[in-house]
Amino acid sequence: MAAAGRLPRSWALLAPLFAGLAVLGVGPVPARALHNVTAELFGAEAWGTLAAFGDLNSDKQTDLFVLRERNDLVIFLADQNAPYFKPKVRLSLKNHSALITSVVPGDYDGDSQMDVLLTYFPRNRAHSELGAVIFWGQNLTLDPNNMTILNRTFQDEPLIMDFNGDLIPDIFGMTNGSNQPQVLLGGNLSWHPALTTTNKMRIPHSHAFIDLTEDFTADLFLTTLSDSSTFQFEIWENLDGNFSVHSVLKKPQNMLVVGQSAFADFDGDGHMDHLLPGCEDQNCQKSVIYLVRSGTVQWVPVLQDFSSKGTLWGFVPFVHEQPPLEISVPITLHIGDYNMDGYPDALAILKNTSGSSQQAFLLENVPCNNASCEEAHRMFKVYWELAGLNQIKDAMAATFFDIYEDGILDIVVLSKGHSKNDYVIHTLKNNFEADAYFVKVIVLSGLCSNDCPRKITPFGVNQPGPYIMYTTVDANGYLKNGSAGQLSQSAHLALQLPYSVLGLGRSANFLDHLYVGIPRPSGEKSIRKQEWTAIIPNSQLIVIPYPHNVPRSWSAKLYLTPSNIVLLTAIALIGVCVFILAIIGILHWQEKKADDREKRQEAHRFHFDAM
């Protein structure tokens, strides 16, 4: 009975611990702030035009491709020591008197080595002729003397896609001298007619190679001009490896200045939606972002309010110069899940309509709170005073990038200020404190699989076209979906990452299902799709689709990225164990004292039975 009486006191001792654990579980409201880490990453080398991302040397760290003075490409390789990005590889077109316009890394010959495609305006040719050159990768680097200049020129920057489903990137675009789109097939570098359309392609285009018909096979999205010069969007569905027109959509009726199309699973239903920024007047005094949900044809506004504290902001109209004096950036949304809640956010460049200031702003994906966006269920909310981002003036472009390879998307901003033709690079660390979860997926080509040169698996060769989708259950027990396309766009400073980071919110549940699909070749009816189950959150999944036509044989390598909650859980668990051991020790000591006292009393007791 004495021991039973002491039990409530032990539970009373545990109460503060449980209260502390409850505080750990709830946590404070996460602060939305950014920390400038430019000097830590680049030292004094933070200038140039960031043009692309990729892992050149297959060390599982993303490298940066930066243009300088319009005729040099400098590749900053990721390093373990500060500065964490160092200029190591340099390619130049100075001898060709060329102005470089874009950079697209990829394996264009199928040897599992990263090559680099450059597009450029030759100074000695007509202004409408855009040349292209491929520098070939060898021994995990690039040889400046080993290059191939394409024998045709383009009317606009090409789209890099996998046209024939062999997982070797192909080059798609309108070439000079042809009235139909052409494709340069990777591997043998042979030209072929691509599509039967005679519609003109819009310049600048926002073509994309991504699944828009919900079959895990990438389709071809085109921005074209019809016979009446009406702006329209065409979806060419991939059927049996061949492309045919699936649907045609007109631009929003009130939109006069049309920006670049972007694609994201905006409402978290597992399917791609079409986002379109633009203006309803020629001077962009009235900007807007429209959305078309997957499977519908209705444009729904998801952002119309661009005013802050009496100041009206708007998109920056695209100025098309031939040849360009500097790299022109169209009206573009760069997509990424900043707060890892499972709903993709965006970065946009806005200009003060009554002044000259121009800044990058974060557009957060939040639930719809008005009747105009009710059909979309979600909308964008502009963060006008995001610390760190609003201090960068004259911003020209902004995109997301996982700087520290921890699954949290940070921000890179390009701004004017270094020289007439070059930008200043700013890198901002995302100090998002909430312990949300993610899954990071990269799909490789699988071309060499277990027989790669130098026994090094090419973990970073950029591959356009794969499609990823997951299903899981959130903290409230509701089904949660998410999806993303890998490297769906490549032209006009698309700045897409070679991997997909999918936010999972604050639910630590396993992913019930994760699906990956890749393009298929002509004549193949079966969909190339594989499923993995019970994927651990906060992990990076590297998918190797080999052999391409046998999805059940595909392999996946899982790399775990522990979050703060793992450390907190370990500390809490150790604390609980130590505390319980201490209580057990105290109770044991008290019980032993009580036993000793009873024995002494028993020893001094008079035994009447002995008389």
NORFENLIN-V407154 format. One record per run of one state. SS is the DSSP state (alpha for helix, beta for strand, coil for the rest). FROM is the first residue (numbers start at 1). TO is the last residue. If there is no record, write none. Layout:
ss: [SS & SS]
from: [FROM & FROM]
to: [TO & TO]
This chain:
ss: [coil & alpha & coil & beta & coil & alpha & coil & beta & coil & beta & coil & beta & coil & beta & coil & beta & coil & alpha & coil & beta & coil & beta & coil & beta & coil & beta & coil & beta & coil & beta & coil & beta & coil & beta & coil & beta & coil & beta & coil & beta & coil & beta & coil & beta & coil & beta & coil & beta & coil & beta & coil & beta & coil & beta & coil & beta & coil & beta & coil & beta & coil & beta & coil & beta & coil & beta & coil & alpha & coil & beta & coil & beta & coil & beta & coil & beta & coil & beta & coil & beta & coil & alpha & coil & beta & coil & beta & coil & beta & coil & beta & coil & beta & coil & beta & coil & alpha & coil & beta & coil & alpha & coil & alpha & coil]
from: [1 & 2 & 27 & 33 & 37 & 38 & 43 & 47 & 48 & 49 & 55 & 63 & 69 & 72 & 79 & 85 & 93 & 94 & 97 & 98 & 107 & 115 & 123 & 130 & 139 & 141 & 150 & 154 & 155 & 159 & 162 & 170 & 174 & 175 & 176 & 182 & 186 & 190 & 194 & 200 & 202 & 208 & 211 & 219 & 226 & 231 & 240 & 242 & 251 & 257 & 265 & 273 & 280 & 287 & 293 & 300 & 304 & 307 & 309 & 311 & 316 & 334 & 337 & 345 & 353 & 358 & 368 & 371 & 374 & 378 & 384 & 387 & 388 & 395 & 402 & 410 & 417 & 423 & 431 & 437 & 444 & 453 & 456 & 467 & 474 & 479 & 486 & 500 & 506 & 511 & 518 & 529 & 536 & 539 & 545 & 551 & 554 & 555 & 561 & 564 & 604 & 608 & 611]
to: [1 & 26 & 32 & 36 & 37 & 42 & 46 & 47 & 48 & 54 & 62 & 68 & 71 & 78 & 84 & 92 & 93 & 96 & 97 & 106 & 114 & 122 & 129 & 138 & 140 & 149 & 153 & 154 & 158 & 161 & 169 & 173 & 174 & 175 & 181 & 185 & 189 & 193 & 199 & 201 & 207 & 210 & 218 & 225 & 230 & 239 & 241 & 250 & 256 & 264 & 272 & 279 & 286 & 292 & 299 & 303 & 306 & 308 & 310 & 315 & 333 & 336 & 344 & 352 & 357 & 367 & 370 & 373 & 377 & 383 & 386 & 387 & 394 & 401 & 409 & 416 & 422 & 430 & 436 & 443 & 452 & 455 & 466 & 473 & 478 & 485 & 499 & 505 & 510 & 517 & 528 & 535 & 538 & 544 & 550 & 553 & 554 & 560 & 563 & 603 & 607 & 610 & 611]
